[in-house]
Amino acid sequence: MWEGDEAVLVANVIEGVLKLSSHSADGKEQILGLVYPSDFLGRPFGETSPYGVEALTDANICVFERADFDRFAREHPRLEHKLLERTLSELDRTRRWMLLLGRMNAEQKVASFLLEMAERLGTTVAGAGTSVALPLSRQQIADVLGLTIETVSRQLTRLRNDGLIDLPSRREIVLHNHADLQARAS
């Protein structure tokens, strides 16, 4: 999907992670959020897409033509109700994200981000913690959190040195101590 284009499709994410982004007048990308399995994409009952969507990983999505989906939703009030519930949940998540970006320091932002990733994408490894294959580069993480790549790297190193996480590779993080990460996230 491209920002500003006619909203002709809606979709449900089956597998993968996608990013929602917008571009400023000078062409700089701002990542607005991430979309995970079971999340809904698109703008039902809307004319244009307010953001662009790009897959960060291999993805499998179930696509519907918006007009057909709109008609079906209007004929099935329970579906409209579920859409409203999802929209309100997404609004709550967005408000928490605004708090993260506006009020938290770098350590809190990185810890919150890692906890969110673990909740949405993590796999528990017996005795080893929660392993997360990151769909974002360090630069993209920095962009999402409103930090520099150096600050993200310093925070990850500090969390590793404190024994809260391991960094087996550039795109994998193992969370060892959720309670301490939660405390650092405040």
GROMACS elastic network, one bead per residue, 0.5 to 0.9 nm:
[ bonds ]
;  ai    aj funct       b0    kb
    1     4     6  0.89784   500
    1     5     6  0.74637   500
    1     7     6  0.80508   500
    1     9     6  0.84067   500
    1    42     6  0.81919   500
    1    49     6  0.73327   500
    1    51     6  0.77585   500
    1    52     6  0.52615   500
    1    53     6  0.50937   500
    1    54     6  0.73804   500
    2     5     6  0.55897   500
    2     6     6  0.85660   500
    2     7     6  0.89373   500
    2    49     6  0.68536   500
    2    50     6  0.84042   500
    2    51     6  0.65327   500
    2    53     6  0.65138   500
    2    54     6  0.87352   500
    3     6     6  0.87718   500
    3    21     6  0.79874   500
    3    22     6  0.66719   500
    3    23     6  0.83231   500
    3    48     6  0.78622   500
    3    49     6  0.53630   500
    3    50     6  0.53881   500
    3    53     6  0.79036   500
    4     7     6  0.83402   500
    4    48     6  0.56066   500
    4    49     6  0.51728   500
    4    50     6  0.57726   500
    4    51     6  0.69030   500
    4    52     6  0.80189   500
    5     8     6  0.85592   500
    5    47     6  0.85546   500
    5    48     6  0.54460   500
    5    49     6  0.56795   500
    5    50     6  0.82337   500
    5    51     6  0.89407   500
    5    52     6  0.88762   500
    6     9     6  0.88054   500
    6    46     6  0.87811   500
    6    47     6  0.58554   500
    6    49     6  0.62744   500
    7    10     6  0.77296   500
    7    42     6  0.70161   500
    7    43     6  0.64120   500
    7    44     6  0.81239   500
    7    46     6  0.67299   500
    7    47     6  0.54400   500
    7    49     6  0.51938   500
    7    50     6  0.89484   500
    7    66     6  0.70810   500
    8    42     6  0.85664   500
    8    43     6  0.86569   500
    8    47     6  0.79974   500
    8    48     6  0.81340   500
    8    49     6  0.88318   500
    8    64     6  0.86415   500
    8    65     6  0.58930   500
    8    66     6  0.51849   500
    8    67     6  0.72406   500
    9    41     6  0.86076   500
    9    42     6  0.64799   500
    9    43     6  0.78984   500
    9    44     6  0.83472   500
    9    63     6  0.66299   500
    9    64     6  0.56576   500
    9    67     6  0.80764   500
    9    69     6  0.86469   500
   10    40     6  0.75627   500
   10    41     6  0.56007   500
   10    43     6  0.64341   500
   10    44     6  0.66895   500
   10    62     6  0.84646   500
   10    63     6  0.58797   500
   10    64     6  0.53744   500
   10    65     6  0.63171   500
   10    66     6  0.55105   500
   10    69     6  0.76681   500
   11    39     6  0.86111   500
   11    40     6  0.58491   500
   11    42     6  0.63336   500
   11    61     6  0.62472   500
   11    62     6  0.53010   500
   11    64     6  0.59277   500
   11    65     6  0.85654   500
   11    66     6  0.88450   500
   12    37     6  0.78370   500
   12    38     6  0.62549   500
   12    39     6  0.58931   500
   12    41     6  0.59560   500
   12    42     6  0.87623   500
   12    60     6  0.89021   500
   12    61     6  0.56304   500
   12    62     6  0.52014   500
   12    63     6  0.67121   500
   12    64     6  0.86698   500
   13    16     6  0.71974   500
   13    17     6  0.82132   500
   13    18     6  0.87722   500
   13    35     6  0.77087   500
   13    36     6  0.65683   500
   13    38     6  0.52541   500
   13    39     6  0.55089   500
   13    40     6  0.62648   500
   13    41     6  0.73132   500
   13    59     6  0.76206   500
   13    60     6  0.64125   500
   13    62     6  0.64658   500
   13    63     6  0.87856   500
   14    36     6  0.81960   500
   14    38     6  0.58938   500
   14    39     6  0.81320   500
   14    59     6  0.74471   500
   14    60     6  0.53400   500
   14    61     6  0.51600   500
   14    62     6  0.68643   500
   15    36     6  0.73608   500
   15    37     6  0.50701   500
   15    38     6  0.79872   500
   15    57     6  0.89388   500
   15    58     6  0.77105   500
   15    59     6  0.51401   500
   15    61     6  0.68250   500
   16    35     6  0.83371   500
   16    36     6  0.63272   500
   16    37     6  0.62075   500
   16    55     6  0.75038   500
   16    56     6  0.75931   500
   16    57     6  0.55448   500
   16    58     6  0.56652   500
   16    60     6  0.64951   500
   16    61     6  0.84231   500
   16   135     6  0.87728   500
   17    34     6  0.68056   500
   17    35     6  0.56118   500
   17    37     6  0.70631   500
   17    54     6  0.88336   500
   17    55     6  0.61738   500
   17    56     6  0.56421   500
   17    57     6  0.56560   500
   17    58     6  0.76887   500
   17    59     6  0.66745   500
   17   135     6  0.67939   500
   18    33     6  0.86387   500
   18    34     6  0.57240   500
   18    35     6  0.50566   500
   18    36     6  0.67934   500
   18    53     6  0.65611   500
   18    54     6  0.54342   500
   18    56     6  0.51314   500
   18    57     6  0.70539   500
   18    59     6  0.77814   500
   18   135     6  0.85918   500
   19    31     6  0.67259   500
   19    32     6  0.74850   500
   19    33     6  0.59173   500
   19    35     6  0.60691   500
   19    52     6  0.80094   500
   19    53     6  0.56521   500
   19    54     6  0.54176   500
   19    55     6  0.63556   500
   19    56     6  0.66199   500
   20    30     6  0.86087   500
   20    31     6  0.59030   500
   20    32     6  0.53372   500
   20    33     6  0.52215   500
   20    34     6  0.59800   500
   20    35     6  0.73361   500
   20    51     6  0.61100   500
   20    52     6  0.55877   500
   20    54     6  0.68246   500
   21    29     6  0.65517   500
   21    30     6  0.54541   500
   21    32     6  0.50332   500
   21    33     6  0.71057   500
   21    34     6  0.89332   500
   21    51     6  0.54851   500
   21    52     6  0.51891   500
   21    53     6  0.65122   500
   21    54     6  0.81368   500
   22    28     6  0.83183   500
   22    29     6  0.57953   500
   22    30     6  0.53442   500
   22    31     6  0.65952   500
   22    32     6  0.69626   500
   22    50     6  0.78802   500
   22    51     6  0.52227   500
   22    52     6  0.61508   500
   23    26     6  0.77710   500
   23    27     6  0.54427   500
   23    28     6  0.53339   500
   23    30     6  0.59786   500
   23    31     6  0.87129   500
   23    51     6  0.84688   500
   23    52     6  0.87513   500
   24    27     6  0.51803   500
   24    28     6  0.53204   500
   24    29     6  0.65750   500
   24    30     6  0.75251   500
   25    28     6  0.74996   500
   29   143     6  0.88355   500
   30   143     6  0.71269   500
   30   144     6  0.74901   500
   31    34     6  0.80038   500
   31   140     6  0.80265   500
   31   143     6  0.68772   500
   31   144     6  0.56400   500
   32    51     6  0.82516   500
   32   144     6  0.72347   500
   33    94     6  0.83521   500
   33    97     6  0.88708   500
   33   144     6  0.74870   500
   35    38     6  0.85964   500
   35    39     6  0.60381   500
   35    40     6  0.78589   500
   35    41     6  0.78366   500
   36    39     6  0.55685   500
   36    40     6  0.86815   500
   36   120     6  0.70358   500
   36   121     6  0.80388   500
   37    40     6  0.85865   500
   37    59     6  0.89782   500
   37    60     6  0.88801   500
   37    61     6  0.87084   500
   37   120     6  0.83039   500
   37   121     6  0.88760   500
   39    86     6  0.84658   500
   40    83     6  0.88148   500
   40    86     6  0.82409   500
   41    44     6  0.89130   500
   41    53     6  0.84990   500
   42    46     6  0.86887   500
   42    49     6  0.69448   500
   42    53     6  0.89999   500
   42    66     6  0.82701   500
   43    46     6  0.52038   500
   43    47     6  0.76134   500
   43    48     6  0.74620   500
   43    49     6  0.64503   500
   43    50     6  0.83390   500
   43    66     6  0.78044   500
   44    47     6  0.84171   500
   44    66     6  0.61313   500
   44    67     6  0.81877   500
   44    69     6  0.73652   500
   44    70     6  0.61243   500
   45    66     6  0.76590   500
   45    67     6  0.80712   500
   45    69     6  0.89311   500
   45    70     6  0.61025   500
   46    49     6  0.76921   500
   46    66     6  0.86574   500
   48    51     6  0.89965   500
   49    52     6  0.72367   500
   55    58     6  0.68287   500
   55    59     6  0.65488   500
   56    59     6  0.81146   500
   56   135     6  0.58236   500
   56   136     6  0.70133   500
   57   135     6  0.62078   500
   57   136     6  0.89315   500
   63    66     6  0.89803   500
   64    67     6  0.84923   500
   64    68     6  0.71317   500
   64    69     6  0.62568   500
   65    68     6  0.54406   500
   65    69     6  0.61463   500
   65    70     6  0.86078   500
   66    70     6  0.59054   500
   66    71     6  0.84891   500
   67    70     6  0.51173   500
   67    71     6  0.62265   500
   67    72     6  0.86106   500
   68    71     6  0.51919   500
   68    72     6  0.61257   500
   68    73     6  0.85602   500
   69    72     6  0.50437   500
   69    73     6  0.59759   500
   69    74     6  0.85402   500
   70    73     6  0.51421   500
   70    74     6  0.61979   500
   70    75     6  0.87060   500
   71    74     6  0.52586   500
   71    75     6  0.64110   500
   71    76     6  0.88382   500
   72    75     6  0.51728   500
   72    76     6  0.63102   500
   72    79     6  0.85588   500
   73    76     6  0.50496   500
   73    77     6  0.65873   500
   73    78     6  0.81687   500
   73    79     6  0.56886   500
   73    80     6  0.54957   500
   73    83     6  0.88496   500
   74    77     6  0.62437   500
   74    79     6  0.81994   500
   74    80     6  0.68296   500
   75    79     6  0.87324   500
   75    80     6  0.88371   500
   76    79     6  0.55398   500
   76    80     6  0.67164   500
   76    81     6  0.89231   500
   77    81     6  0.60921   500
   77    82     6  0.86169   500
   78    82     6  0.62034   500
   78    83     6  0.86138   500
   79    82     6  0.50167   500
   79    83     6  0.61742   500
   79    84     6  0.85953   500
   80    83     6  0.50171   500
   80    84     6  0.62227   500
   80    85     6  0.86850   500
   81    84     6  0.50509   500
   81    85     6  0.62610   500
   81    86     6  0.87047   500
   82    86     6  0.61801   500
   82    87     6  0.85001   500
   83    86     6  0.50982   500
   83    87     6  0.60376   500
   83    88     6  0.85880   500
   84    88     6  0.61468   500
   84    89     6  0.85668   500
   85    88     6  0.51943   500
   85    89     6  0.61916   500
   85    90     6  0.86120   500
   86    89     6  0.50178   500
   86    90     6  0.60964   500
   86    91     6  0.85092   500
   87    90     6  0.50625   500
   87    91     6  0.61222   500
   87    92     6  0.86741   500
   88    92     6  0.62142   500
   88    93     6  0.86212   500
   89    92     6  0.50704   500
   89    93     6  0.62338   500
   89    94     6  0.85819   500
   90    94     6  0.60485   500
   90    95     6  0.85656   500
   91    95     6  0.61817   500
   91    96     6  0.86876   500
   92    95     6  0.51102   500
   92    96     6  0.63279   500
   92    97     6  0.86238   500
   93    96     6  0.51295   500
   93    97     6  0.61892   500
   93    98     6  0.87182   500
   94    98     6  0.61903   500
   94    99     6  0.86905   500
   95    98     6  0.50089   500
   95    99     6  0.64014   500
   95   100     6  0.86778   500
   96    99     6  0.50928   500
   96   100     6  0.62674   500
   96   101     6  0.87871   500
   97   101     6  0.62026   500
   97   102     6  0.84641   500
   98   101     6  0.51546   500
   98   102     6  0.58755   500
   98   103     6  0.81842   500
   99   102     6  0.51536   500
   99   103     6  0.55360   500
   99   104     6  0.71167   500
  100   103     6  0.58301   500
  100   104     6  0.52561   500
  100   105     6  0.83726   500
  100   108     6  0.77470   500
  100   109     6  0.60312   500
  100   112     6  0.77641   500
  100   145     6  0.80838   500
  101   104     6  0.63086   500
  101   105     6  0.85220   500
  101   109     6  0.72058   500
  101   144     6  0.87567   500
  101   145     6  0.62696   500
  101   146     6  0.67496   500
  102   105     6  0.87824   500
  104   107     6  0.78973   500
  104   108     6  0.55980   500
  104   109     6  0.59675   500
  104   185     6  0.82432   500
  104   186     6  0.86239   500
  105   108     6  0.53726   500
  105   109     6  0.62056   500
  105   110     6  0.88007   500
  106   109     6  0.50897   500
  106   110     6  0.62023   500
  106   111     6  0.85420   500
  106   145     6  0.83292   500
  106   146     6  0.89770   500
  106   147     6  0.72443   500
  106   151     6  0.72640   500
  106   152     6  0.76020   500
  106   155     6  0.72588   500
  107   110     6  0.53257   500
  107   111     6  0.60717   500
  107   112     6  0.84591   500
  107   152     6  0.85668   500
  107   155     6  0.60129   500
  107   156     6  0.87153   500
  107   158     6  0.89953   500
  107   159     6  0.87097   500
  107   184     6  0.69219   500
  107   185     6  0.71457   500
  108   111     6  0.51785   500
  108   112     6  0.59479   500
  108   113     6  0.84281   500
  108   181     6  0.86985   500
  108   182     6  0.88723   500
  108   183     6  0.88153   500
  108   184     6  0.57037   500
  108   186     6  0.66495   500
  109   112     6  0.51741   500
  109   113     6  0.60540   500
  109   114     6  0.86472   500
  109   145     6  0.65342   500
  109   147     6  0.89807   500
  109   185     6  0.67219   500
  110   113     6  0.50282   500
  110   114     6  0.61771   500
  110   115     6  0.86430   500
  110   141     6  0.86795   500
  110   145     6  0.76033   500
  110   152     6  0.69637   500
  110   155     6  0.69127   500
  110   156     6  0.75573   500
  110   185     6  0.77686   500
  111   114     6  0.51905   500
  111   115     6  0.62428   500
  111   116     6  0.86653   500
  111   155     6  0.86533   500
  111   156     6  0.87672   500
  111   159     6  0.84659   500
  111   181     6  0.56915   500
  111   182     6  0.71484   500
  111   183     6  0.88643   500
  111   184     6  0.64026   500
  111   185     6  0.51242   500
  111   186     6  0.89595   500
  112   115     6  0.51537   500
  112   116     6  0.61754   500
  112   117     6  0.86194   500
  112   181     6  0.77424   500
  112   182     6  0.73410   500
  112   184     6  0.82081   500
  112   185     6  0.51238   500
  112   186     6  0.83739   500
  113   116     6  0.51402   500
  113   117     6  0.61879   500
  113   118     6  0.86259   500
  113   141     6  0.85376   500
  113   145     6  0.80719   500
  113   185     6  0.87369   500
  114   117     6  0.50364   500
  114   118     6  0.60915   500
  114   119     6  0.85512   500
  114   132     6  0.85190   500
  114   173     6  0.84422   500
  114   175     6  0.80355   500
  114   181     6  0.83935   500
  115   118     6  0.50449   500
  115   119     6  0.61044   500
  115   120     6  0.86090   500
  115   175     6  0.83990   500
  115   178     6  0.74890   500
  115   181     6  0.73974   500
  115   182     6  0.74660   500
  115   185     6  0.85665   500
  116   119     6  0.50886   500
  116   120     6  0.61494   500
  116   121     6  0.83053   500
  117   120     6  0.52051   500
  117   121     6  0.55153   500
  117   122     6  0.65820   500
  117   132     6  0.68680   500
  117   133     6  0.87580   500
  117   134     6  0.76662   500
  118   121     6  0.53390   500
  118   123     6  0.75338   500
  118   130     6  0.67080   500
  118   131     6  0.73613   500
  118   132     6  0.59464   500
  118   174     6  0.88803   500
  118   175     6  0.77844   500
  119   122     6  0.59686   500
  119   123     6  0.89398   500
  121   131     6  0.85712   500
  121   132     6  0.61782   500
  121   133     6  0.74627   500
  121   134     6  0.83803   500
  122   130     6  0.57619   500
  122   131     6  0.54694   500
  122   133     6  0.74997   500
  122   174     6  0.88281   500
  123   129     6  0.84914   500
  123   130     6  0.54642   500
  123   131     6  0.53426   500
  123   132     6  0.65908   500
  123   133     6  0.89846   500
  124   127     6  0.86274   500
  124   128     6  0.77492   500
  124   129     6  0.58985   500
  124   131     6  0.62463   500
  124   132     6  0.89348   500
  125   128     6  0.52475   500
  125   129     6  0.55247   500
  125   130     6  0.58500   500
  125   131     6  0.66952   500
  125   174     6  0.89766   500
  126   129     6  0.67519   500
  126   130     6  0.85836   500
  128   131     6  0.81071   500
  128   174     6  0.75848   500
  128   175     6  0.82174   500
  128   176     6  0.67766   500
  129   165     6  0.86977   500
  129   174     6  0.61759   500
  129   175     6  0.54464   500
  129   177     6  0.74990   500
  129   178     6  0.87347   500
  130   173     6  0.81670   500
  130   174     6  0.53430   500
  130   175     6  0.50364   500
  130   176     6  0.67020   500
  130   178     6  0.88857   500
  131   172     6  0.69992   500
  131   173     6  0.58216   500
  131   175     6  0.64018   500
  131   176     6  0.89431   500
  132   171     6  0.82360   500
  132   172     6  0.56338   500
  132   173     6  0.52872   500
  132   174     6  0.61624   500
  132   175     6  0.79221   500
  133   136     6  0.89964   500
  133   171     6  0.57688   500
  133   173     6  0.66874   500
  133   174     6  0.88384   500
  134   137     6  0.75034   500
  134   170     6  0.84470   500
  134   172     6  0.57614   500
  134   173     6  0.73655   500
  135   171     6  0.72514   500
  136   139     6  0.78413   500
  136   140     6  0.55988   500
  136   141     6  0.61174   500
  136   171     6  0.75395   500
  137   140     6  0.51113   500
  137   141     6  0.62386   500
  137   142     6  0.85933   500
  137   170     6  0.79255   500
  137   171     6  0.70824   500
  138   142     6  0.61360   500
  138   143     6  0.86010   500
  138   149     6  0.60954   500
  138   150     6  0.89416   500
  138   152     6  0.70661   500
  138   153     6  0.74463   500
  138   170     6  0.80339   500
  138   171     6  0.84209   500
  139   142     6  0.50084   500
  139   143     6  0.61991   500
  139   144     6  0.86648   500
  139   148     6  0.75334   500
  139   149     6  0.52404   500
  139   150     6  0.89105   500
  139   152     6  0.84167   500
  140   144     6  0.60967   500
  140   145     6  0.85500   500
  140   149     6  0.83376   500
  141   144     6  0.50948   500
  141   145     6  0.61583   500
  141   146     6  0.84574   500
  141   147     6  0.81989   500
  141   148     6  0.89818   500
  141   149     6  0.77588   500
  141   152     6  0.75393   500
  142   145     6  0.51788   500
  142   146     6  0.58539   500
  142   148     6  0.53166   500
  142   149     6  0.52024   500
  142   150     6  0.84684   500
  142   151     6  0.78527   500
  142   152     6  0.60738   500
  143   146     6  0.51787   500
  143   147     6  0.62815   500
  143   148     6  0.73191   500
  143   149     6  0.80800   500
  144   147     6  0.78334   500
  145   148     6  0.86328   500
  145   152     6  0.87853   500
  147   150     6  0.82285   500
  147   151     6  0.63342   500
  147   152     6  0.67903   500
  148   151     6  0.52189   500
  148   152     6  0.64461   500
  148   153     6  0.87103   500
  149   152     6  0.51215   500
  149   153     6  0.61560   500
  149   154     6  0.86157   500
  150   153     6  0.50785   500
  150   154     6  0.61110   500
  150   155     6  0.86035   500
  151   154     6  0.50583   500
  151   155     6  0.61294   500
  151   156     6  0.85871   500
  152   155     6  0.51753   500
  152   156     6  0.61718   500
  152   157     6  0.85853   500
  153   156     6  0.51655   500
  153   157     6  0.61229   500
  153   158     6  0.85743   500
  154   157     6  0.51023   500
  154   158     6  0.61082   500
  154   159     6  0.86586   500
  155   158     6  0.50214   500
  155   159     6  0.61773   500
  155   160     6  0.85449   500
  156   159     6  0.51272   500
  156   160     6  0.61201   500
  156   161     6  0.85695   500
  156   165     6  0.79909   500
  156   166     6  0.88683   500
  156   167     6  0.82214   500
  157   160     6  0.50061   500
  157   161     6  0.60269   500
  157   162     6  0.85065   500
  157   165     6  0.88982   500
  157   166     6  0.89805   500
  157   167     6  0.85102   500
  158   161     6  0.50461   500
  158   162     6  0.61105   500
  158   163     6  0.86796   500
  158   164     6  0.89446   500
  159   162     6  0.50840   500
  159   163     6  0.63850   500
  159   164     6  0.54246   500
  159   165     6  0.59205   500
  159   166     6  0.82579   500
  159   181     6  0.85318   500
  160   163     6  0.51118   500
  160   164     6  0.57702   500
  160   166     6  0.54389   500
  160   167     6  0.71397   500
  161   164     6  0.77120   500
  161   165     6  0.81527   500
  161   166     6  0.86733   500
  162   165     6  0.78902   500
  163   166     6  0.73709   500
  163   176     6  0.73137   500
  163   177     6  0.78931   500
  164   174     6  0.85385   500
  164   175     6  0.61849   500
  164   176     6  0.52079   500
  164   177     6  0.51186   500
  164   178     6  0.77343   500
  164   180     6  0.71338   500
  164   181     6  0.68785   500
  165   173     6  0.66909   500
  165   174     6  0.53497   500
  165   176     6  0.53838   500
  165   177     6  0.72697   500
  165   181     6  0.89361   500
  166   169     6  0.89003   500
  166   172     6  0.84516   500
  166   173     6  0.57443   500
  166   175     6  0.66749   500
  166   176     6  0.76059   500
  167   170     6  0.69310   500
  167   171     6  0.81871   500
  167   172     6  0.61408   500
  167   174     6  0.65109   500
  168   171     6  0.82206   500
  168   172     6  0.60139   500
  168   173     6  0.65367   500
  168   174     6  0.76445   500
  169   172     6  0.51845   500
  169   173     6  0.73468   500
  170   173     6  0.80044   500
  175   178     6  0.67126   500
  175   181     6  0.84627   500
  176   181     6  0.89044   500
  177   180     6  0.55926   500
  177   181     6  0.62931   500
  177   182     6  0.86289   500
  178   181     6  0.50042   500
  178   182     6  0.59272   500
  178   183     6  0.85403   500
  179   182     6  0.50090   500
  179   183     6  0.62307   500
  179   184     6  0.86949   500
  180   184     6  0.61987   500
  180   185     6  0.85270   500
  181   184     6  0.50400   500
  181   185     6  0.60820   500
  181   186     6  0.85959   500
  182   186     6  0.62472   500
  183   186     6  0.50369   500
